[in-house]
Every structure is written in structure tokens, then in C-alpha cells.
Amino acid sequence: MTNVTEAVEAANNLSPATPGMQWYIVHAYSGMEKAVERNIRERIARSGMQDKFGRILVPTEEVVEIKNGQRKTAERRLFPGYVFVEMVMDDDTWHLVKHTSKVTGFVGGAKNRPAPISEEEVQKILQQMQEGAEKPRHKVEFMVGEVVRIKDGPFTDFNGAVEEVNYEKSRLRVSVMIFGRSTPVELEFAQVEKT
């Protein structure tokens, strides 16, 4: 939980070093967002362009998942495959980011002139990260009325409609057809899967 909170606080506390900085979205190999962030930071330090770069953000949130009957908190990327970079866009900075290992390019705009995103959009993302750190969501979310398949217990391989979801206890009530009658069954999240 502290990783997300620290990232949000760091992103909020850093103000742009140069007034001309804007946020750009960088497309990275999926699963390599943190490596891209680290590589960009290293390249900035080696090239001495710290004054042209501000914050670098890999938006994540905390999620709760149940594994082997135990609640675990994990980190999930909000935008898999994307890294947000605050920078002054010129030829040097464009080349530095574009030619970083595991970067496929910028999102939006022309081929060599990407379009920036607004500060308001970045603030929404930071707010979403903060909310996820304060109150982690469940990795799998169920909706009332959704059809699920029971994969464990006496009703294995039955399908049923979700009637009620209790995230605090990681349980749900599912309506299963037994002998032509709809019967409510209490199950744990780990006992069902989405169909």
C-alpha cells in the first residue's frame, strides 16, 4: 500500500521545474512500465536534461485478492502499457524518450509531435491512485444479476445469478436452480468464477 501512496505524494509534491512542461503519454511494452520509468530516469541523469523533465508516473492502485483463503493486497496498473511523463517537448527530449529501451512511442498527435494531455486529466489519475491506496478495491468485482459459475463445493459446475455481494467478508449470495427451484447459496469469492 505504501508504494502507491508514496508515488501519489511524490507526484503531487513535485512541481514542474520549467513552466513549459506538459504531460505526455508514452507507450511501453506491457508489463515493463516500471522498467521504462527507471530507464527514462537513468537516461535523463546521464544526458543532464533534468531541467527539461518533471514527474514520471506509472499509475497503479491497490487491489485485494483472495489466494488460498488468505486476503492479500497487490498492486495493479491502471493503464497497462502506458507511462506518463511530464516534460518540455523538443527534439532532444523526444529522442531521449522515444529511443529508451522498451518504449514503442508516444500516444496521440503527429508521428514526431505527440499531443500533450491536460493537468486536469493527470489530477484525476492521481486522485484515482489515492483512492485506491486508501481503500483497496477487490481484484474481481461482482455485480448483482451477473451470472457466475460455481467451481468449488457441493454445487460445483452449477451456474447462478449473483443476488448480493459482501466485499468486507469476501462472500456473495448466488441464486442456483436446484430441482426446478431457485435456491440462494452463500459462497466465498474463491468458490466462483465469472462466466
Stockholm file with secondary structure:
# STOCKHOLM 1.0

chainA/1-195         MTNVTEAVEAANNLSPATPGMQWYIVHAYSGMEKAVERNIRERIARSGMQDKFGRILVPTEEVVEIKNGQRKTAERRLFPGYVFVEMVMDDDTWHLVKHTSKVTGFVGGAKNRPAPISEEEVQKILQQMQEGAEKPRHKVEFMVGEVVRIKDGPFTDFNGAVEEVNYEKSRLRVSVMIFGRSTPVELEFAQVEKT
#=GR chainA/1-195 SS CHHHHHHHHHHHHCCCSSTTCEEEEEEECTTCHHHHHHHHHHHHHHHTCGGGEEEEECCEEEEEEEETTEEEEEEEESSTTEEEEEECCSHHHHHHHHTSTTEEEECSSSSSSCCCBCHHHHHHHHHHHHHHHHSCEESSCCCTTCEEEECSSTTTTCEEEEEEEETTTTEEEEEEEETTEEEEEEEEGGGEEEC
#=GC SS_cons         CHHHHHHHHHHHHCCCSSTTCEEEEEEECTTCHHHHHHHHHHHHHHHTCGGGEEEEECCEEEEEEEETTEEEEEEEESSTTEEEEEECCSHHHHHHHHTSTTEEEECSSSSSSCCCBCHHHHHHHHHHHHHHHHSCEESSCCCTTCEEEECSSTTTTCEEEEEEEETTTTEEEEEEEETTEEEEEEEEGGGEEEC
//
